Each structure stands twice: as C-alpha cells, then as structure tokens.
C-alpha cells in the first residue's frame, strides 16, 4: 500500500489524472473502474479539462461503475448511472455503450449481478479502479461485515451511510436502503486500485484501514492485500496516521520513473 499525502483535492485530482492519462496513452482500450460521491470529482474535472484542452482520448476506453442504488428509475438524477454520466462520461469522448453500471432496477437482481461480473471479465478486467471510502470504512457499498471475498451482489446500507448520502437527495427518507455493489473480491481483482480520501471526517476510517488490522468490520482494510494500492489523502484525512512522516518521506524520495 502506498500512502501519498498531498495538500488538497486539486493536487490529488491532478496526480490521479496523470496516472489515468499515462494508462490511456499506454493502453487506449483501458478499462476504468469509476466511483461516485464527492471524492473522485476533482479527478473527473481534471480529465474533462485535459480532454477539452489536449484532446485526451477516451474513444476506445471502457468504464464500469462500482455500485448503484436499488429501486431508483434509470433516469433518476441520483442514480449512479446518471451521476457518472453527468459528472464524467458525458464530458469526455467515451462511447456510451462502453460505460456500464450495475442494474439496480433489474427484476432479477442476482442474475443482473452475475451478468455484471461476466461483463467485467469479458472486457478484460479493470485496469485502474477509483475508490472513495465511507466514514465507516466501506468501499463500493461494502458495509462493515462484508465478506472480504464477496462478489457483486445486493447489500443493505447502514444508517450512517444513508445520512452521509442524504446531501445528494431532498431528504433522508429518499435515500434507498438497498444497493448493488461490486464485492471486495471483485475490487481486489483490479490491476491498480486508487483510493481518494479528503477531509477530517475521513481521518478515523483512513487510520483504521491503512494502519489497523485487516477485518470485515473495516472493509477498506482488505486493500492491504492488494499488490498495487495507492491511497491519496489530504492533510486533514491523514491527521490520525501514525506513520504520516514516513509516508511523506517515502513519497518525497520516490524515483520519478515509478509513477503511481
Ligand atoms: C461511491 C462509493 C462509495 C463512496 C464513499 C465515499 O460509488 O462506492 O464507497 O466512495 O461513500 O463517498 P464520498 O466520496 O462522497 O465521501
């Protein structure tokens, strides 16, 4: 696990965009794993700017979202299918048919979950998976207690996550209770995992999953098993890390050729 502590979201957005740009130049057919929520927005803004300004090309890329609410209509503005389209994919030249989200409106949800896993496999697997982390340590919508080997499936949100996400809806009552999410086992198969956490409210979760034990009570801790996981945090989210000075020293002396 590499922990990179940066000043703020803008610097994080640029560094992650550098990694995605390098990936697309090396592999134009790259498969991107997309997250919703606030954490990846600076990355999407930076990628959209590079597409507009420098012609960064997404025309042969593919994208798979991490998760989706159950029970929202396809066109609902807070469905992750719409959020991903609005915040990112409609701002670059990725083909609409290459962008996938789990189908939270499917009549047969288990079959839709299996089909999603199959579509990811058929696309060759995820090259770079963007992640945020919940205040309870969830990644995707794998809440505490999720199996560390889980695959795409239906999950129930804990109340804290519903409260955290109520800011996107008119009221708490409108936040669905159920979601479909890639499992922790699914996420671990991505070739490179890039997690972004900003703000003091994320500091306890960051401390627990980076420096605590690997345990289902803190789902993001499973990333300690990933051979290429990059954790990007601002100063506030890093404020409870015991080894913060060591992470800073390591990153400051990292050979430039290594990239993220
Ligand atoms: C979103 C997702 C969630 C969020 C997490 C953090 O697709 O899978 O795990 O990444 O809830 O959300 P923000 O970034 O809004 O703090």
Boltz pocket constraint, residues with backbone or C-beta under 6 A from the ligand:
constraints:
  - pocket:
      binder: B
      contacts: [[A, 34], [A, 35], [A, 36], [A, 37], [A, 38], [A, 39], [A, 40], [A, 66], [A, 67], [A, 131], [A, 132], [A, 133], [A, 134], [A, 135], [A, 138], [A, 139], [A, 140], [A, 141], [A, 196]]
      max_distance: 6.0
